[in-house]
């Protein structure tokens, strides 16, 4: 059985170091990695054309010059997870949806909780915009990259976020150097 080559690169962002991995087919994983890079090695990797394109598009996104990613994607997941992740890519820049909205997009209106589970296992954060999913009441919900990063990303996209006691005191410095949570299922 042939092994698939994996390519990894990094981008320093306003939200900390961002790690992205690709096969020959597309981006497989993208996470905020904080100070812990792939394998503990310095922030450089073996790259390919897809990682180069990813780095370019991420740079444009953070500079406010890109709203839509046009990268080939190759995330690994169940068919249900894949369907949820496809829905996430349909949420336009600067807009948000609830878990219930995504469940309705899937014609499974009672699957909001399952949608939340699949959203939390999204291996391609930011590019597959799981940060654009909020609670039905408009409140911020969890984010594997840290709620501070989610708030920053939504503000970067011009989304007005419902102010609450939970998010009024958030400080991006709390997460910049931390690896994105819930990434133990990756690799």
VMD Tcl script that builds the backbone (N, CA, C; Angstrom):
set m [mol new atoms 561]
animate dup $m
set s [atomselect $m all]
$s set {name element resname resid chain x y z} {
  {N N UNK 1 A 0.835 -1.178 0.000}
  {CA C UNK 1 A 0.000 0.000 0.000}
  {C C UNK 1 A 0.882 1.244 0.000}
  {N N UNK 2 A 0.604 2.172 -0.906}
  {CA C UNK 2 A 1.398 3.389 -1.029}
  {C C UNK 2 A 1.070 4.349 0.105}
  {N N UNK 3 A 2.088 5.042 0.583}
  {CA C UNK 3 A 1.858 6.043 1.615}
  {C C UNK 3 A 1.652 7.400 0.951}
  {N N UNK 4 A 0.871 8.210 1.586}
  {CA C UNK 4 A 0.600 9.540 1.077}
  {C C UNK 4 A 1.581 10.521 1.696}
  {N N UNK 5 A 2.226 11.303 0.847}
  {CA C UNK 5 A 3.121 12.336 1.351}
  {C C UNK 5 A 2.305 13.455 1.962}
  {N N UNK 6 A 2.788 13.965 3.088}
  {CA C UNK 6 A 2.143 15.097 3.734}
  {C C UNK 6 A 3.106 16.279 3.712}
  {N N UNK 7 A 2.546 17.436 3.519}
  {CA C UNK 7 A 3.312 18.663 3.423}
  {C C UNK 7 A 2.795 19.626 4.490}
  {N N UNK 8 A 3.701 20.294 5.163}
  {CA C UNK 8 A 3.328 21.164 6.277}
  {C C UNK 8 A 3.986 22.523 6.122}
  {N N UNK 9 A 3.224 23.564 6.427}
  {CA C UNK 9 A 3.809 24.900 6.463}
  {C C UNK 9 A 3.142 25.691 7.585}
  {N N UNK 10 A 3.678 26.870 7.848}
  {CA C UNK 10 A 3.237 27.689 8.976}
  {C C UNK 10 A 3.116 29.142 8.538}
  {N N UNK 11 A 2.229 29.856 9.224}
  {CA C UNK 11 A 2.088 31.287 8.999}
  {C C UNK 11 A 1.921 31.957 10.355}
  {N N UNK 12 A 2.717 32.997 10.589}
  {CA C UNK 12 A 2.563 33.784 11.806}
  {C C UNK 12 A 1.403 34.745 11.558}
  {N N UNK 13 A 0.376 34.684 12.403}
  {CA C UNK 13 A -0.832 35.486 12.235}
  {C C UNK 13 A -1.041 36.353 13.471}
  {N N UNK 14 A -1.969 37.297 13.410}
  {CA C UNK 14 A -2.291 38.084 14.607}
  {C C UNK 14 A -2.838 37.217 15.747}
  {N N UNK 15 A -3.222 35.985 15.445}
  {CA C UNK 15 A -3.795 35.071 16.434}
  {C C UNK 15 A -2.824 33.972 16.843}
  {N N UNK 16 A -1.563 34.125 16.497}
  {CA C UNK 16 A -0.568 33.120 16.804}
  {C C UNK 16 A -0.183 32.321 15.574}
  {N N UNK 17 A 0.715 31.393 15.763}
  {CA C UNK 17 A 1.217 30.574 14.669}
  {C C UNK 17 A 0.126 29.633 14.159}
  {N N UNK 18 A -0.025 29.567 12.839}
  {CA C UNK 18 A -1.043 28.747 12.195}
  {C C UNK 18 A -0.331 27.659 11.399}
  {N N UNK 19 A -0.699 26.406 11.651}
  {CA C UNK 19 A -0.082 25.247 10.995}
  {C C UNK 19 A -1.086 24.665 10.010}
  {N N UNK 20 A -0.640 24.364 8.792}
  {CA C UNK 20 A -1.534 23.735 7.818}
  {C C UNK 20 A -0.791 22.620 7.101}
  {N N UNK 21 A -1.529 21.531 6.892}
  {CA C UNK 21 A -0.966 20.338 6.278}
  {C C UNK 21 A -1.781 19.971 5.041}
  {N N UNK 22 A -1.096 19.455 4.035}
  {CA C UNK 22 A -1.768 19.068 2.802}
  {C C UNK 22 A -1.204 17.756 2.286}
  {N N UNK 23 A -2.051 17.031 1.594}
  {CA C UNK 23 A -1.627 15.891 0.788}
  {C C UNK 23 A -1.531 16.423 -0.645}
  {N N UNK 24 A -1.351 15.548 -1.593}
  {CA C UNK 24 A -1.373 15.967 -2.999}
  {C C UNK 24 A -2.787 16.355 -3.432}
  {N N UNK 25 A -3.811 15.900 -2.669}
  {CA C UNK 25 A -5.207 16.164 -3.017}
  {C C UNK 25 A -5.718 17.492 -2.466}
  {N N UNK 26 A -5.220 17.925 -1.308}
  {CA C UNK 26 A -5.719 19.174 -0.744}
  {C C UNK 26 A -5.338 19.334 0.712}
  {N N UNK 27 A -5.817 20.420 1.293}
  {CA C UNK 27 A -5.566 20.722 2.699}
  {C C UNK 27 A -6.293 19.694 3.560}
  {N N UNK 28 A -5.556 19.072 4.463}
  {CA C UNK 28 A -6.100 18.036 5.352}
  {C C UNK 28 A -6.320 18.562 6.760}
  {N N UNK 29 A -5.505 19.516 7.156}
  {CA C UNK 29 A -5.541 20.001 8.526}
  {C C UNK 29 A -5.033 21.430 8.566}
  {N N UNK 30 A -5.683 22.267 9.374}
  {CA C UNK 30 A -5.228 23.632 9.592}
  {C C UNK 30 A -5.660 24.022 10.995}
  {N N UNK 31 A -4.690 24.406 11.832}
  {CA C UNK 31 A -4.990 24.735 13.223}
  {C C UNK 31 A -4.084 25.858 13.722}
  {N N UNK 32 A -4.566 26.555 14.739}
  {CA C UNK 32 A -3.713 27.482 15.470}
  {C C UNK 32 A -2.871 26.624 16.398}
  {N N UNK 33 A -1.562 26.649 16.207}
  {CA C UNK 33 A -0.723 25.710 16.951}
  {C C UNK 33 A 0.029 26.345 18.109}
  {N N UNK 34 A -0.142 27.638 18.322}
  {CA C UNK 34 A 0.557 28.264 19.441}
  {C C UNK 34 A 2.056 28.073 19.314}
  {N N UNK 35 A 2.686 27.709 20.411}
  {CA C UNK 35 A 4.130 27.500 20.395}
  {C C UNK 35 A 4.513 26.063 20.087}
  {N N UNK 36 A 3.523 25.177 19.899}
  {CA C UNK 36 A 3.796 23.754 19.683}
  {C C UNK 36 A 3.562 23.390 18.220}
  {N N UNK 37 A 4.632 23.375 17.447}
  {CA C UNK 37 A 4.530 23.063 16.031}
  {C C UNK 37 A 4.614 21.560 15.816}
  {N N UNK 38 A 4.288 21.145 14.623}
  {CA C UNK 38 A 4.271 19.731 14.242}
  {C C UNK 38 A 5.585 19.050 14.604}
  {N N UNK 39 A 5.513 18.042 15.455}
  {CA C UNK 39 A 6.695 17.280 15.826}
  {C C UNK 39 A 7.690 18.046 16.681}
  {N N UNK 40 A 7.319 19.234 17.139}
  {CA C UNK 40 A 8.206 20.013 17.983}
  {C C UNK 40 A 9.371 20.646 17.233}
  {N N UNK 41 A 9.360 20.574 15.906}
  {CA C UNK 41 A 10.464 21.130 15.120}
  {C C UNK 41 A 10.241 22.627 14.882}
  {N N UNK 42 A 11.251 23.329 14.417}
  {CA C UNK 42 A 11.064 24.759 14.128}
  {C C UNK 42 A 9.942 24.963 13.117}
  {N N UNK 43 A 9.391 26.160 13.085}
  {CA C UNK 43 A 8.230 26.450 12.238}
  {C C UNK 43 A 8.596 26.528 10.760}
  {N N UNK 44 A 8.949 25.415 10.214}
  {CA C UNK 44 A 9.171 25.277 8.782}
  {C C UNK 44 A 8.855 23.837 8.427}
  {N N UNK 45 A 8.494 23.607 7.219}
  {CA C UNK 45 A 8.125 22.245 6.864}
  {C C UNK 45 A 8.427 21.943 5.417}
  {N N UNK 46 A 8.026 20.756 5.022}
  {CA C UNK 46 A 8.124 20.321 3.631}
  {C C UNK 46 A 6.845 20.799 2.950}
  {N N UNK 47 A 6.970 21.635 1.937}
  {CA C UNK 47 A 5.815 22.271 1.326}
  {C C UNK 47 A 5.540 21.748 -0.078}
  {N N UNK 48 A 4.361 22.071 -0.585}
  {CA C UNK 48 A 4.007 21.771 -1.978}
  {C C UNK 48 A 3.207 22.954 -2.527}
  {N N UNK 49 A 2.703 22.842 -3.744}
  {CA C UNK 49 A 1.956 23.939 -4.365}
  {C C UNK 49 A 0.704 24.281 -3.561}
  {N N UNK 50 A 0.073 23.274 -2.955}
  {CA C UNK 50 A -1.159 23.516 -2.193}
  {C C UNK 50 A -0.849 24.291 -0.920}
  {N N UNK 51 A 0.219 23.942 -0.217}
  {CA C UNK 51 A 0.558 24.696 0.991}
  {C C UNK 51 A 0.986 26.120 0.631}
  {N N UNK 52 A 1.647 26.294 -0.500}
  {CA C UNK 52 A 2.042 27.643 -0.935}
  {C C UNK 52 A 0.804 28.490 -1.222}
  {N N UNK 53 A -0.183 27.905 -1.903}
  {CA C UNK 53 A -1.425 28.613 -2.189}
  {C C UNK 53 A -2.181 28.921 -0.895}
  {N N UNK 54 A -2.171 27.981 0.024}
  {CA C UNK 54 A -2.822 28.174 1.318}
  {C C UNK 54 A -2.189 29.343 2.063}
  {N N UNK 55 A -0.883 29.380 2.095}
  {CA C UNK 55 A -0.169 30.458 2.797}
  {C C UNK 55 A -0.516 31.807 2.175}
  {N N UNK 56 A -0.561 31.846 0.849}
  {CA C UNK 56 A -0.899 33.088 0.144}
  {C C UNK 56 A -2.323 33.536 0.511}
  {N N UNK 57 A -3.275 32.608 0.464}
  {CA C UNK 57 A -4.664 32.972 0.735}
  {C C UNK 57 A -4.880 33.357 2.205}
  {N N UNK 58 A -4.212 32.674 3.122}
  {CA C UNK 58 A -4.310 33.049 4.537}
  {C C UNK 58 A -3.731 34.442 4.770}
  {N N UNK 59 A -2.603 34.740 4.146}
  {CA C UNK 59 A -2.000 36.069 4.261}
  {C C UNK 59 A -2.975 37.130 3.765}
  {N N UNK 60 A -3.621 36.868 2.640}
  {CA C UNK 60 A -4.608 37.805 2.090}
  {C C UNK 60 A -5.805 37.955 3.026}
  {N N UNK 61 A -6.266 36.864 3.623}
  {CA C UNK 61 A -7.397 36.909 4.552}
  {C C UNK 61 A -7.065 37.813 5.744}
  {N N UNK 62 A -5.919 37.590 6.374}
  {CA C UNK 62 A -5.554 38.373 7.542}
  {C C UNK 62 A -5.267 39.836 7.188}
  {N N UNK 63 A -4.895 40.115 5.931}
  {CA C UNK 63 A -4.670 41.492 5.478}
  {C C UNK 63 A -5.978 42.177 5.077}
  {N N UNK 64 A -7.094 41.452 5.134}
  {CA C UNK 64 A -8.385 42.005 4.752}
  {C C UNK 64 A -8.608 42.048 3.252}
  {N N UNK 65 A -7.824 41.261 2.501}
  {CA C UNK 65 A -7.901 41.260 1.041}
  {C C UNK 65 A -8.611 40.037 0.471}
  {N N UNK 66 A -9.006 39.092 1.306}
  {CA C UNK 66 A -9.651 37.859 0.831}
  {C C UNK 66 A -10.820 37.527 1.744}
  {N N UNK 67 A -11.940 37.150 1.101}
  {CA C UNK 67 A -13.119 36.739 1.849}
  {C C UNK 67 A -13.490 35.282 1.598}
  {N N UNK 68 A -13.015 34.717 0.498}
  {CA C UNK 68 A -13.354 33.342 0.125}
  {C C UNK 68 A -12.063 32.572 -0.143}
  {N N UNK 69 A -11.949 31.397 0.468}
  {CA C UNK 69 A -10.804 30.522 0.204}
  {C C UNK 69 A -11.150 29.627 -0.981}
  {N N UNK 70 A -10.190 29.475 -1.890}
  {CA C UNK 70 A -10.387 28.645 -3.082}
  {C C UNK 70 A -9.323 27.556 -3.124}
  {N N UNK 71 A -9.244 26.831 -2.030}
  {CA C UNK 71 A -8.233 25.787 -1.886}
  {C C UNK 71 A -8.869 24.416 -2.054}
  {N N UNK 72 A -8.136 23.457 -2.621}
  {CA C UNK 72 A -8.657 22.086 -2.596}
  {C C UNK 72 A -8.586 21.563 -1.156}
  {N N UNK 73 A -9.647 20.931 -0.706}
  {CA C UNK 73 A -9.727 20.434 0.662}
  {C C UNK 73 A -9.803 18.914 0.663}
  {N N UNK 74 A -9.173 18.303 1.641}
  {CA C UNK 74 A -9.175 16.842 1.768}
  {C C UNK 74 A -9.231 16.438 3.241}
  {N N UNK 75 A -10.268 16.913 3.973}
  {CA C UNK 75 A -10.353 16.542 5.386}
  {C C UNK 75 A -10.800 15.097 5.548}
  {N N UNK 76 A -10.320 14.453 6.601}
  {CA C UNK 76 A -10.744 13.096 6.910}
  {C C UNK 76 A -11.835 13.143 7.962}
  {N N UNK 77 A -12.935 12.439 7.706}
  {CA C UNK 77 A -14.031 12.406 8.661}
  {C C UNK 77 A -15.135 11.507 8.154}
  {N N UNK 78 A -16.138 11.305 8.991}
  {CA C UNK 78 A -17.282 10.477 8.602}
  {C C UNK 78 A -18.085 11.205 7.527}
  {N N UNK 79 A -19.008 10.509 6.897}
  {CA C UNK 79 A -19.825 11.157 5.863}
  {C C UNK 79 A -20.671 12.277 6.468}
  {N N UNK 80 A -21.173 12.089 7.699}
  {CA C UNK 80 A -21.946 13.155 8.343}
  {C C UNK 80 A -21.057 14.371 8.619}
  {N N UNK 81 A -19.861 14.130 9.171}
  {CA C UNK 81 A -18.943 15.239 9.429}
  {C C UNK 81 A -18.622 15.980 8.135}
  {N N UNK 82 A -18.345 15.226 7.079}
  {CA C UNK 82 A -18.033 15.837 5.783}
  {C C UNK 82 A -19.189 16.722 5.314}
  {N N UNK 83 A -20.435 16.248 5.506}
  {CA C UNK 83 A -21.591 17.037 5.070}
  {C C UNK 83 A -21.711 18.323 5.883}
  {N N UNK 84 A -21.435 18.256 7.172}
  {CA C UNK 84 A -21.462 19.459 8.010}
  {C C UNK 84 A -20.372 20.416 7.551}
  {N N UNK 85 A -19.167 19.917 7.329}
  {CA C UNK 85 A -18.056 20.779 6.920}
  {C C UNK 85 A -18.334 21.444 5.573}
  {N N UNK 86 A -18.997 20.732 4.656}
  {CA C UNK 86 A -19.380 21.345 3.376}
  {C C UNK 86 A -20.342 22.509 3.626}
  {N N UNK 87 A -21.291 22.326 4.543}
  {CA C UNK 87 A -22.219 23.413 4.888}
  {C C UNK 87 A -21.480 24.616 5.453}
  {N N UNK 88 A -20.477 24.360 6.279}
  {CA C UNK 88 A -19.714 25.463 6.860}
  {C C UNK 88 A -19.068 26.315 5.773}
  {N N UNK 89 A -18.588 25.675 4.714}
  {CA C UNK 89 A -17.934 26.422 3.631}
  {C C UNK 89 A -18.924 27.290 2.865}
  {N N UNK 90 A -20.217 27.061 3.073}
  {CA C UNK 90 A -21.253 27.856 2.402}
  {C C UNK 90 A -21.672 29.076 3.217}
  {N N UNK 91 A -21.166 29.221 4.439}
  {CA C UNK 91 A -21.491 30.400 5.245}
  {C C UNK 91 A -20.608 31.543 4.742}
  {N N UNK 92 A -21.221 32.588 4.191}
  {CA C UNK 92 A -20.414 33.676 3.625}
  {C C UNK 92 A -19.620 34.449 4.679}
  {N N UNK 93 A -18.531 35.017 4.226}
  {CA C UNK 93 A -17.709 35.927 5.019}
  {C C UNK 93 A -18.631 36.984 5.635}
  {N N UNK 94 A -18.446 37.256 6.922}
  {CA C UNK 94 A -19.214 38.301 7.576}
  {C C UNK 94 A -20.613 37.898 7.996}
  {N N UNK 95 A -20.939 36.620 7.874}
  {CA C UNK 95 A -22.249 36.132 8.301}
  {C C UNK 95 A -22.061 34.961 9.258}
  {N N UNK 96 A -23.096 34.675 10.021}
  {CA C UNK 96 A -23.057 33.567 10.966}
  {C C UNK 96 A -24.316 32.724 10.817}
  {N N UNK 97 A -24.212 31.494 11.278}
  {CA C UNK 97 A -25.341 30.553 11.314}
  {C C UNK 97 A -25.311 29.879 12.675}
  {N N UNK 98 A -26.446 29.351 13.074}
  {CA C UNK 98 A -26.516 28.569 14.307}
  {C C UNK 98 A -26.372 27.092 13.959}
  {N N UNK 99 A -26.164 26.281 14.988}
  {CA C UNK 99 A -26.104 24.829 14.776}
  {C C UNK 99 A -27.421 24.354 14.170}
  {N N UNK 100 A -28.534 24.928 14.630}
  {CA C UNK 100 A -29.844 24.577 14.083}
  {C C UNK 100 A -29.972 24.936 12.615}
  {N N UNK 101 A -29.414 26.087 12.230}
  {CA C UNK 101 A -29.426 26.487 10.811}
  {C C UNK 101 A -28.690 25.457 9.957}
  {N N UNK 102 A -27.539 24.998 10.452}
  {CA C UNK 102 A -26.759 23.997 9.706}
  {C C UNK 102 A -27.553 22.696 9.618}
  {N N UNK 103 A -28.190 22.296 10.715}
  {CA C UNK 103 A -29.008 21.075 10.705}
  {C C UNK 103 A -30.107 21.191 9.654}
  {N N UNK 104 A -30.730 22.354 9.546}
  {CA C UNK 104 A -31.778 22.562 8.528}
  {C C UNK 104 A -31.194 22.495 7.121}
  {N N UNK 105 A -29.978 23.029 6.937}
  {CA C UNK 105 A -29.322 22.956 5.625}
  {C C UNK 105 A -29.124 21.499 5.204}
  {N N UNK 106 A -28.941 20.628 6.198}
  {CA C UNK 106 A -28.726 19.194 5.949}
  {C C UNK 106 A -30.036 18.418 5.852}
  {N N UNK 107 A -31.159 19.120 5.990}
  {CA C UNK 107 A -32.483 18.477 6.043}
  {C C UNK 107 A -32.593 17.515 7.214}
  {N N UNK 108 A -31.927 17.866 8.313}
  {CA C UNK 108 A -31.973 17.094 9.560}
  {C C UNK 108 A -32.214 18.083 10.698}
  {N N UNK 109 A -33.420 18.694 10.744}
  {CA C UNK 109 A -33.659 19.792 11.682}
  {C C UNK 109 A -33.474 19.452 13.156}
  {N N UNK 110 A -33.477 18.193 13.512}
  {CA C UNK 110 A -33.305 17.807 14.915}
  {C C UNK 110 A -31.859 17.422 15.242}
  {N N UNK 111 A -30.957 17.660 14.316}
  {CA C UNK 111 A -29.571 17.219 14.482}
  {C C UNK 111 A -28.623 18.332 14.926}
  {N N UNK 112 A -29.149 19.383 15.550}
  {CA C UNK 112 A -28.294 20.511 15.938}
  {C C UNK 112 A -27.147 20.068 16.847}
  {N N UNK 113 A -27.417 19.163 17.783}
  {CA C UNK 113 A -26.368 18.715 18.695}
  {C C UNK 113 A -25.295 17.918 17.944}
  {N N UNK 114 A -25.719 17.074 17.017}
  {CA C UNK 114 A -24.761 16.311 16.207}
  {C C UNK 114 A -23.941 17.249 15.316}
  {N N UNK 115 A -24.587 18.293 14.814}
  {CA C UNK 115 A -23.874 19.301 14.026}
  {C C UNK 115 A -22.800 19.952 14.884}
  {N N UNK 116 A -23.133 20.252 16.144}
  {CA C UNK 116 A -22.151 20.832 17.060}
  {C C UNK 116 A -20.952 19.925 17.260}
  {N N UNK 117 A -21.220 18.625 17.378}
  {CA C UNK 117 A -20.125 17.664 17.534}
  {C C UNK 117 A -19.225 17.622 16.312}
  {N N UNK 118 A -19.828 17.622 15.125}
  {CA C UNK 118 A -19.040 17.600 13.886}
  {C C UNK 118 A -18.280 18.910 13.717}
  {N N UNK 119 A -18.914 20.009 14.069}
  {CA C UNK 119 A -18.268 21.316 13.986}
  {C C UNK 119 A -17.018 21.347 14.864}
  {N N UNK 120 A -17.119 20.776 16.050}
  {CA C UNK 120 A -15.992 20.743 16.975}
  {C C UNK 120 A -14.849 19.849 16.529}
  {N N UNK 121 A -15.109 18.965 15.576}
  {CA C UNK 121 A -14.052 18.071 15.068}
  {C C UNK 121 A -13.544 18.502 13.691}
  {N N UNK 122 A -13.884 19.704 13.293}
  {CA C UNK 122 A -13.417 20.240 12.019}
  {C C UNK 122 A -11.884 20.324 12.034}
  {N N UNK 123 A -11.204 19.581 11.161}
  {CA C UNK 123 A -9.737 19.596 11.164}
  {C C UNK 123 A -9.130 20.773 10.385}
  {N N UNK 124 A -9.979 21.574 9.723}
  {CA C UNK 124 A -9.469 22.666 8.886}
  {C C UNK 124 A -10.078 23.982 9.375}
  {N N UNK 125 A -9.666 24.378 10.564}
  {CA C UNK 125 A -10.221 25.587 11.165}
  {C C UNK 125 A -9.944 26.805 10.291}
  {N N UNK 126 A -10.767 27.793 10.403}
  {CA C UNK 126 A -10.698 29.054 9.675}
  {C C UNK 126 A -11.032 28.897 8.194}
  {N N UNK 127 A -10.341 28.022 7.478}
  {CA C UNK 127 A -10.592 27.821 6.045}
  {C C UNK 127 A -11.966 27.180 5.854}
  {N N UNK 128 A -12.283 26.192 6.663}
  {CA C UNK 128 A -13.645 25.670 6.784}
  {C C UNK 128 A -14.173 26.406 8.021}
  {N N UNK 129 A -14.962 27.466 7.811}
  {CA C UNK 129 A -15.183 28.485 8.842}
  {C C UNK 129 A -16.125 28.095 9.988}
  {N N UNK 130 A -15.668 27.214 10.844}
  {CA C UNK 130 A -16.447 26.817 12.012}
  {C C UNK 130 A -16.605 27.972 12.994}
  {N N UNK 131 A -15.765 29.002 12.878}
  {CA C UNK 131 A -15.902 30.180 13.741}
  {C C UNK 131 A -17.162 30.972 13.431}
  {N N UNK 132 A -17.788 30.720 12.296}
  {CA C UNK 132 A -19.010 31.439 11.902}
  {C C UNK 132 A -20.276 30.790 12.447}
  {N N UNK 133 A -20.119 29.807 13.330}
  {CA C UNK 133 A -21.279 29.147 13.935}
  {C C UNK 133 A -21.422 29.648 15.366}
  {N N UNK 134 A -22.617 30.150 15.677}
  {CA C UNK 134 A -22.900 30.706 16.997}
  {C C UNK 134 A -24.150 30.039 17.564}
  {N N UNK 135 A -24.483 30.365 18.793}
  {CA C UNK 135 A -25.673 29.825 19.425}
  {C C UNK 135 A -26.942 30.382 18.797}
  {N N UNK 136 A -28.044 29.688 18.978}
  {CA C UNK 136 A -29.327 30.106 18.418}
  {C C UNK 136 A -29.744 31.487 18.924}
  {N N UNK 137 A -29.279 31.856 20.125}
  {CA C UNK 137 A -29.625 33.157 20.702}
  {C C UNK 137 A -28.653 34.263 20.289}
  {N N UNK 138 A -27.710 33.942 19.397}
  {CA C UNK 138 A -26.739 34.921 18.923}
  {C C UNK 138 A -25.489 35.027 19.771}
  {N N UNK 139 A -25.405 34.218 20.813}
  {CA C UNK 139 A -24.239 34.262 21.700}
  {C C UNK 139 A -23.087 33.445 21.125}
  {N N UNK 140 A -21.879 33.835 21.508}
  {CA C UNK 140 A -20.715 33.044 21.126}
  {C C UNK 140 A -20.813 31.669 21.768}
  {N N UNK 141 A -20.393 30.672 21.045}
  {CA C UNK 141 A -20.301 29.322 21.583}
  {C C UNK 141 A -18.840 28.921 21.539}
  {N N UNK 142 A -18.514 27.759 22.037}
  {CA C UNK 142 A -17.131 27.313 22.083}
  {C C UNK 142 A -16.448 27.306 20.734}
  {N N UNK 143 A -15.140 27.304 20.794}
  {CA C UNK 143 A -14.311 27.268 19.596}
  {C C UNK 143 A -13.004 26.607 19.976}
  {N N UNK 144 A -12.624 25.590 19.229}
  {CA C UNK 144 A -11.413 24.840 19.562}
  {C C UNK 144 A -10.170 25.727 19.568}
  {N N UNK 145 A -10.181 26.801 18.787}
  {CA C UNK 145 A -9.055 27.723 18.757}
  {C C UNK 145 A -9.049 28.706 19.913}
  {N N UNK 146 A -10.076 28.635 20.748}
  {CA C UNK 146 A -10.215 29.560 21.869}
  {C C UNK 146 A -11.234 30.631 21.532}
  {N N UNK 147 A -12.102 30.903 22.469}
  {CA C UNK 147 A -13.180 31.859 22.228}
  {C C UNK 147 A -12.634 33.243 21.874}
  {N N UNK 148 A -11.438 33.586 22.395}
  {CA C UNK 148 A -10.820 34.860 22.043}
  {C C UNK 148 A -10.519 34.928 20.547}
  {N N UNK 149 A -10.015 33.825 20.001}
  {CA C UNK 149 A -9.735 33.806 18.556}
  {C C UNK 149 A -11.033 33.906 17.767}
  {N N UNK 150 A -12.062 33.206 18.211}
  {CA C UNK 150 A -13.349 33.253 17.507}
  {C C UNK 150 A -13.878 34.688 17.475}
  {N N UNK 151 A -13.837 35.359 18.600}
  {CA C UNK 151 A -14.305 36.737 18.674}
  {C C UNK 151 A -13.490 37.622 17.730}
  {N N UNK 152 A -12.156 37.468 17.732}
  {CA C UNK 152 A -11.303 38.254 16.850}
  {C C UNK 152 A -11.674 38.006 15.386}
  {N N UNK 153 A -11.832 36.734 15.004}
  {CA C UNK 153 A -12.153 36.396 13.609}
  {C C UNK 153 A -13.494 36.990 13.188}
  {N N UNK 154 A -14.497 36.883 14.044}
  {CA C UNK 154 A -15.808 37.441 13.703}
  {C C UNK 154 A -15.733 38.961 13.570}
  {N N UNK 155 A -15.032 39.622 14.460}
  {CA C UNK 155 A -14.867 41.081 14.354}
  {C C UNK 155 A -14.096 41.444 13.089}
  {N N UNK 156 A -13.070 40.631 12.752}
  {CA C UNK 156 A -12.284 40.846 11.527}
  {C C UNK 156 A -13.195 40.785 10.300}
  {N N UNK 157 A -14.216 39.954 10.372}
  {CA C UNK 157 A -15.146 39.803 9.258}
  {C C UNK 157 A -16.332 40.776 9.343}
  {N N UNK 158 A -16.326 41.649 10.343}
  {CA C UNK 158 A -17.369 42.660 10.457}
  {C C UNK 158 A -18.656 42.189 11.109}
  {N N UNK 159 A -18.596 41.066 11.820}
  {CA C UNK 159 A -19.782 40.538 12.482}
  {C C UNK 159 A -19.936 41.205 13.846}
  {N N UNK 160 A -21.127 41.744 14.096}
  {CA C UNK 160 A -21.424 42.294 15.420}
  {C C UNK 160 A -21.744 41.132 16.340}
  {N N UNK 161 A -21.003 41.038 17.418}
  {CA C UNK 161 A -21.156 39.931 18.351}
  {C C UNK 161 A -21.945 40.407 19.564}
  {N N UNK 162 A -22.891 39.600 19.968}
  {CA C UNK 162 A -23.691 39.898 21.151}
  {C C UNK 162 A -22.768 39.991 22.370}
  {N N UNK 163 A -22.775 41.134 23.022}
  {CA C UNK 163 A -21.915 41.345 24.187}
  {C C UNK 163 A -22.504 40.611 25.384}
  {N N UNK 164 A -21.646 39.917 26.080}
  {CA C UNK 164 A -22.061 39.219 27.289}
  {C C UNK 164 A -20.947 39.350 28.320}
  {N N UNK 165 A -21.245 38.959 29.547}
  {CA C UNK 165 A -20.207 38.968 30.583}
  {C C UNK 165 A -19.054 38.061 30.186}
  {N N UNK 166 A -19.387 36.971 29.459}
  {CA C UNK 166 A -18.361 36.010 29.063}
  {C C UNK 166 A -17.370 36.580 28.053}
  {N N UNK 167 A -17.848 37.395 27.106}
  {CA C UNK 167 A -16.923 37.866 26.076}
  {C C UNK 167 A -16.488 39.321 26.239}
  {N N UNK 168 A -17.028 40.044 27.198}
  {CA C UNK 168 A -16.638 41.440 27.358}
  {C C UNK 168 A -15.223 41.576 27.942}
  {N N UNK 169 A -14.732 40.539 28.605}
  {CA C UNK 169 A -13.415 40.582 29.243}
  {C C UNK 169 A -12.359 39.748 28.515}
  {N N UNK 170 A -12.666 39.275 27.305}
  {CA C UNK 170 A -11.738 38.393 26.600}
  {C C UNK 170 A -10.484 39.146 26.171}
  {N N UNK 171 A -9.372 38.459 26.212}
  {CA C UNK 171 A -8.082 39.024 25.844}
  {C C UNK 171 A -7.364 38.025 24.937}
  {N N UNK 172 A -7.078 38.437 23.713}
  {CA C UNK 172 A -6.454 37.544 22.739}
  {C C UNK 172 A -5.112 37.024 23.243}
  {N N UNK 173 A -4.444 37.752 24.099}
  {CA C UNK 173 A -3.160 37.288 24.627}
  {C C UNK 173 A -3.293 36.017 25.453}
  {N N UNK 174 A -4.509 35.700 25.873}
  {CA C UNK 174 A -4.723 34.462 26.634}
  {C C UNK 174 A -4.515 33.211 25.786}
  {N N UNK 175 A -4.643 33.325 24.464}
  {CA C UNK 175 A -4.556 32.118 23.627}
  {C C UNK 175 A -3.468 32.129 22.563}
  {N N UNK 176 A -2.895 33.277 22.281}
  {CA C UNK 176 A -1.944 33.369 21.166}
  {C C UNK 176 A -0.856 32.304 21.213}
  {N N UNK 177 A -0.362 31.962 22.367}
  {CA C UNK 177 A 0.731 31.005 22.475}
  {C C UNK 177 A 0.254 29.585 22.787}
  {N N UNK 178 A -1.059 29.379 22.764}
  {CA C UNK 178 A -1.617 28.062 23.093}
  {C C UNK 178 A -2.040 27.322 21.835}
  {N N UNK 179 A -1.754 26.027 21.843}
  {CA C UNK 179 A -2.203 25.171 20.754}
  {C C UNK 179 A -3.714 25.052 20.823}
  {N N UNK 180 A -4.323 25.034 19.674}
  {CA C UNK 180 A -5.772 24.897 19.589}
  {C C UNK 180 A -6.229 23.660 20.340}
  {N N UNK 181 A -7.232 23.785 21.160}
  {CA C UNK 181 A -7.765 22.665 21.934}
  {C C UNK 181 A -8.432 21.643 21.015}
  {N N UNK 182 A -8.686 20.479 21.552}
  {CA C UNK 182 A -9.404 19.407 20.844}
  {C C UNK 182 A -8.711 18.979 19.559}
  {N N UNK 183 A -7.388 18.986 19.541}
  {CA C UNK 183 A -6.684 18.561 18.323}
  {C C UNK 183 A -6.070 17.180 18.473}
  {N N UNK 184 A -6.348 16.514 19.586}
  {CA C UNK 184 A -5.753 15.190 19.802}
  {C C UNK 184 A -6.241 14.171 18.764}
  {N N UNK 185 A -7.392 14.423 18.134}
  {CA C UNK 185 A -7.906 13.486 17.134}
  {C C UNK 185 A -7.206 13.654 15.792}
  {N N UNK 186 A -6.404 14.707 15.630}
  {CA C UNK 186 A -5.726 14.932 14.354}
  {C C UNK 186 A -4.444 14.117 14.279}
  {N N UNK 187 A -4.044 13.745 13.077}
  {CA C UNK 187 A -2.845 12.974 12.747}
  {C C UNK 187 A -2.999 11.560 13.136}
}
mol reanalyze $m
mol bondsrecalc $m
mol representation Tube
mol addrep $m
